[in-house]
Amino acid sequence: MGEPIRILHVLGALNRGGAETMIMNIYRSIDRDVIQFDFMIHTEDECAFNEEIRQLGGRIFSTRKYKISNHALYKRDWAHFFENHDYKIVHGHMRSTAAIYLGIAKKKGAVTISHSHNTSNGTGLSAFAKQCLQYPIRWKSDYFISCSQIAGEWLFGKSMANSDRHFILKNAIELDRFVYNHEARQRVRKELGIDDDVMVIGHVGRFHEQKNHSFILEIFSAIVQKEPKSLLLFVGDGELRGFITNQIHKLGLERKVIMTGVRSDVPDLLQAMDIFLFPSKYEGLGMAIIEAQAAGLPCIISDQIPEEVHVTDLVTSISLTDDASIWRDAILTAVNPDKRTAPYKALKDAGYDIKQTAEWLQSFYKKIFINSKR
């Protein structure tokens, strides 16, 4: 057998975010004798997935973070990279500068893919700048992939998102790892010091304005008033962690909130929860909700999350304009720690089994690689 086809994935970093986790799920599942992943990231820091990638045979390159002031240097670095590295397929996940690096890759003869993982840039001047930078992607990419239809329409426009060059790739997971396990529940609760009769409201997500942690605290404060034996479990890290920690202190919830930081055992942590709370302001899909459903958790989520995430009847959407008391009542109604379903088949049939996703992407890469040689 010859050398595998090497795909260059472009990201900001390789930590445990949604896009990175999805890519790693696929990377572990593909036939690496046929397809191999390499990564270009915009940091020289050692990231959460770096060592695993090296063990799997992947290569990691670093480039400078983009700023308007270093535009020329950023373009020069990419031109130099592609002069010295022959990649036939470049798969871009970092949308803000994708028009730059995909445009250069295309001029060097690579097939270019742009991947939409979200539906908003947030607010403010930075968001406006990103919107301007990413608009030309639709002319720099050969193919377009999105985690949901709405994510594709947002980044690529409705016309392109409804063309035969656009594909939906589900944010699939290793379903077997998330099936409810009572022993894991007891072990994790013991580790975290949580009694069996405590109701645990859980959230998995980076501390970012998008994830709406402040509103989570507002909802939880309302829950505590009605259910004193309750606890909030935050899994993740990010730039707003310090701010949220201060809010917890101001609300007097120090003894009611556990912040685990970034963890590699999210499937086990989900077993320890009784309900999953995810009031995001926007999402491309919301892979954490898929994981929570796989663990049999009732999920109370915002109405700003794409409908595709409603795979089972475990999911309830509520408007972000509704008062925290509405969210509280929905949570207290839905929680049932004595009944954990196992919706494995429903999730698999809906296309969220990583084996199916990896097989599709592997075939897609092979097809466009062969076509590029003609």
C-alpha positions in Angstrom: 0.0 0.0 0.0 1.3 3.5 -0.9 1.4 6.6 1.3 -1.9 7.8 2.7 -3.5 11.0 1.3 -2.6 13.7 3.7 -5.3 16.3 4.5 -4.3 19.7 6.0 -6.8 20.9 8.5 -6.6 24.6 9.5 -7.8 25.6 13.0 -7.1 28.2 15.7 -5.9 25.7 18.2 -6.3 22.0 19.1 -8.1 22.2 22.4 -11.4 20.6 23.4 -13.8 22.8 21.5 -16.7 21.6 19.5 -15.0 21.7 16.1 -11.8 20.2 17.3 -13.5 17.4 19.2 -15.6 16.6 16.1 -12.4 16.4 13.9 -10.6 14.3 16.5 -13.6 11.9 16.6 -13.3 11.4 12.9 -9.5 11.2 13.0 -9.6 8.3 15.5 -12.2 6.5 13.3 -10.8 6.8 9.8 -8.5 4.3 8.1 -5.2 6.1 8.6 -3.4 3.9 6.1 -5.7 5.5 3.5 -6.2 9.1 4.9 -3.9 10.9 7.3 -4.6 14.3 9.0 -2.1 17.1 9.5 -2.9 20.4 11.2 -2.0 24.0 10.9 -2.9 26.0 14.0 -2.6 29.6 15.0 -0.6 29.1 18.2 2.7 27.6 19.3 1.1 26.5 22.6 0.9 22.8 23.4 -2.7 22.0 23.1 -4.9 19.3 24.5 -4.9 17.1 21.4 -1.3 17.7 20.2 0.2 14.6 21.8 -2.6 12.3 20.6 -2.3 13.6 17.1 1.5 12.9 17.0 0.8 9.3 18.3 -1.8 8.8 15.4 0.8 9.9 12.9 -0.3 13.5 12.3 1.9 16.5 11.9 1.3 19.8 13.5 2.4 23.2 12.1 2.0 26.6 13.6 1.5 30.1 12.1 1.0 33.5 13.6 -2.4 34.8 14.7 -4.0 37.1 12.2 -4.3 40.8 12.8 -5.2 43.5 10.4 -1.8 45.0 11.0 0.1 41.8 10.0 -2.0 41.1 6.9 0.9 41.1 4.5 3.1 38.9 6.8 0.2 36.4 7.3 -0.2 36.0 3.5 3.6 35.7 3.1 3.8 33.0 5.7 1.0 31.0 4.0 2.6 31.4 0.6 5.9 30.2 2.0 4.2 27.2 3.6 2.6 26.0 0.4 5.8 26.5 -1.5 7.5 24.0 0.9 4.6 21.6 1.6 2.6 19.8 -1.1 -1.0 19.4 0.1 -3.6 18.3 -2.5 -6.5 18.9 -0.1 -6.8 21.8 2.5 -9.8 21.7 4.8 -10.4 25.0 6.6 -12.3 25.3 9.9 -11.0 28.7 10.9 -13.4 30.9 9.0 -12.1 34.4 9.8 -9.1 34.0 7.6 -10.2 31.1 5.4 -10.5 33.4 2.3 -6.8 34.2 2.7 -5.3 30.7 3.3 -7.7 28.8 1.0 -7.1 31.4 -1.7 -3.4 30.8 -1.5 -3.8 27.0 -1.3 -6.0 27.1 -4.4 -3.4 29.0 -6.4 -0.9 26.4 -5.5 -3.1 23.7 -6.9 -4.9 22.3 -3.8 -8.5 21.4 -3.6 -10.1 23.6 -1.0 -12.8 22.9 1.5 -14.5 25.4 3.9 -16.3 24.1 6.9 -19.0 26.0 8.8 -19.4 25.1 12.5 -21.4 28.1 13.7 -24.2 30.6 12.9 -22.8 33.9 14.3 -19.7 35.8 15.0 -21.1 37.3 18.1 -21.4 41.1 18.4 -19.2 44.2 18.3 -16.4 45.5 16.1 -14.5 42.2 16.1 -17.6 40.3 14.9 -18.1 42.9 12.1 -14.4 42.5 11.0 -14.8 38.7 10.9 -18.0 39.0 8.8 -16.1 41.1 6.2 -13.1 38.8 6.2 -15.1 35.6 5.7 -17.5 36.8 3.0 -15.2 35.9 0.1 -14.9 32.3 1.3 -17.7 31.3 -1.1 -15.4 32.2 -4.1 -12.2 30.7 -2.6 -13.5 27.2 -1.8 -14.1 24.3 -4.1 -16.4 22.5 -1.7 -18.4 23.5 1.4 -19.3 21.4 4.5 -21.5 22.4 7.4 -22.7 20.9 10.6 -26.3 22.0 9.8 -28.2 23.6 6.9 -28.5 26.9 8.8 -24.8 27.0 9.5 -24.1 26.6 5.8 -26.6 29.3 4.8 -25.1 31.7 7.3 -21.5 31.3 6.2 -21.8 30.5 2.5 -25.1 32.1 1.5 -28.4 30.3 0.6 -27.5 29.8 -3.0 -24.3 28.0 -2.3 -25.7 26.1 0.7 -28.4 24.6 -1.6 -25.9 23.7 -4.4 -24.3 20.3 -5.2 -21.0 21.6 -3.8 -22.4 21.9 -0.3 -22.6 18.9 2.1 -24.0 18.4 5.6 -21.6 16.5 7.9 -23.2 15.6 11.2 -21.2 16.3 14.3 -21.1 12.6 15.1 -19.8 11.0 18.3 -18.6 7.6 19.5 -22.0 6.6 20.7 -20.8 3.6 22.7 -18.8 5.8 25.0 -21.9 7.8 26.1 -24.4 5.0 26.9 -25.6 5.4 30.5 -23.4 3.7 33.1 -24.5 3.6 36.7 -21.1 2.6 38.0 -19.5 5.6 36.2 -22.2 7.8 37.8 -21.4 6.7 41.3 -17.6 6.9 40.7 -17.7 10.5 39.4 -20.1 11.7 42.0 -17.9 10.2 44.7 -14.8 11.9 43.1 -16.6 15.3 43.1 -18.2 14.9 46.5 -21.8 14.8 45.3 -24.3 12.9 47.4 -26.7 10.5 45.7 -29.8 12.6 46.5 -28.5 15.8 45.0 -29.9 16.9 41.7 -27.1 17.9 39.3 -27.7 20.4 36.5 -24.9 20.1 34.1 -23.4 22.2 31.3 -20.4 21.4 29.0 -19.0 24.3 27.1 -16.2 26.9 26.9 -16.6 30.0 29.0 -17.6 32.4 26.2 -20.3 34.9 25.7 -22.0 32.6 23.2 -22.7 29.9 25.8 -24.6 32.3 28.1 -23.1 31.2 31.4 -24.5 34.2 33.2 -28.0 33.2 32.3 -27.3 29.6 33.5 -26.4 31.1 36.9 -29.6 33.1 36.9 -31.6 29.9 36.1 -29.8 28.0 38.8 -30.4 30.6 41.4 -34.1 30.2 40.7 -33.8 26.4 41.0 -32.0 26.6 44.4 -35.0 28.5 45.8 -37.3 25.6 45.0 -34.8 22.7 45.2 -32.1 23.3 47.9 -30.6 19.9 47.2 -29.3 20.9 43.8 -25.9 21.5 42.3 -24.5 23.1 39.1 -21.7 21.4 37.3 -19.7 23.4 34.8 -17.4 21.5 32.5 -15.0 23.6 30.4 -12.7 26.6 30.5 -12.3 29.9 28.6 -11.7 33.6 28.8 -14.9 34.4 30.9 -14.1 31.8 33.6 -12.9 34.5 36.0 -15.9 36.7 35.4 -18.3 33.8 36.0 -16.4 32.8 39.2 -17.0 36.4 40.5 -20.7 36.1 39.6 -20.9 32.8 41.6 -19.4 34.5 44.6 -21.8 37.5 44.3 -24.8 35.2 44.2 -23.5 33.2 47.2 -23.4 29.9 45.3 -19.8 28.9 46.0 -21.0 25.7 47.8 -23.5 25.0 45.0 -21.3 25.1 41.9 -18.5 22.9 40.8 -16.2 24.0 37.9 -14.2 21.0 36.7 -12.2 22.8 34.0 -11.4 21.0 30.8 -11.8 17.3 31.1 -11.1 14.3 28.8 -13.8 12.2 30.5 -16.9 14.1 29.5 -18.8 10.8 28.8 -18.4 9.9 32.5 -19.2 13.4 33.7 -22.5 13.3 31.8 -23.4 10.1 33.8 -23.2 12.1 37.0 -25.7 14.7 35.8 -29.5 14.6 36.1 -30.3 17.2 33.4 -28.4 19.1 30.8 -28.8 22.9 30.4 -27.6 24.6 27.3 -29.1 28.1 26.7 -26.6 29.2 24.0 -27.2 32.4 22.1 -26.2 30.7 18.9 -24.8 27.4 17.7 -23.9 25.7 14.4 -25.4 22.6 15.9 -24.4 22.0 19.5 -22.5 18.7 19.7 -22.7 18.7 23.5 -26.5 18.2 23.2 -26.0 15.2 21.0 -23.6 13.8 23.6 -26.1 14.5 26.4 -28.9 12.7 24.6 -26.6 9.7 24.0 -26.1 9.7 27.8 -29.9 9.6 28.3 -30.1 13.1 29.8 -33.1 15.4 29.5 -31.8 18.5 27.7 -33.2 22.0 28.2 -31.9 24.2 25.4 -32.4 27.6 23.8 -34.5 28.2 20.7 -31.5 29.6 19.0 -30.0 26.1 18.4 -30.8 24.4 15.0 -33.7 22.0 14.9 -31.4 19.2 13.7 -30.3 18.7 17.4 -33.8 17.5 18.3 -33.1 13.8 17.6 -35.0 12.4 20.6 -37.8 13.5 22.8 -35.3 14.3 25.5 -34.8 17.8 24.1 -37.0 20.8 25.1 -36.4 24.3 23.6 -37.2 27.5 25.4 -37.0 31.0 24.2 -34.1 33.1 25.5 -36.6 35.9 26.0 -38.5 33.8 28.7 -37.9 34.5 32.3 -35.5 32.3 34.3 -38.5 31.0 36.2 -39.8 29.4 33.0 -36.5 27.6 32.5 -36.5 26.6 36.2 -40.0 25.0 35.9 -39.1 23.2 32.7 -36.0 21.7 34.4 -37.8 20.6 37.5 -40.5 19.0 35.4 -38.1 17.2 33.1 -35.6 15.8 35.6 -36.1 12.2 36.5 -32.8 10.6 37.8 -34.4 7.2 38.2 -35.2 6.9 34.5 -32.3 7.1 32.0 -33.2 6.1 28.4 -30.6 4.8 25.9 -31.5 6.3 22.6 -28.6 4.7 20.7 -30.7 3.6 17.7 -32.4 6.9 17.2 -29.0 8.8 17.2 -27.4 6.2 14.9 -30.4 6.3 12.5 -30.1 10.1 12.5 -26.5 9.9 11.3 -24.7 10.7 14.6 -22.6 7.5 14.7 -19.0 8.5 14.1 -18.2 5.3 12.1 -20.7 6.3 9.4 -19.4 9.9 9.3 -15.8 8.9 9.1 -16.6 6.5 6.2 -18.4 9.2 4.3 -15.6 11.8 4.8 -12.9 9.3 3.9 -14.7 8.4 0.6 -15.2 12.1 -0.1 -11.5 12.9 0.4 -10.6 10.0 -1.9 -13.0 11.1 -4.6 -11.9 14.7 -4.8 -8.2 13.6 -4.6 -8.7 11.3 -7.6 -10.5 14.0 -9.5 -7.7 16.5 -8.7 -5.2 14.2 -10.4 -7.1 14.2 -13.7 
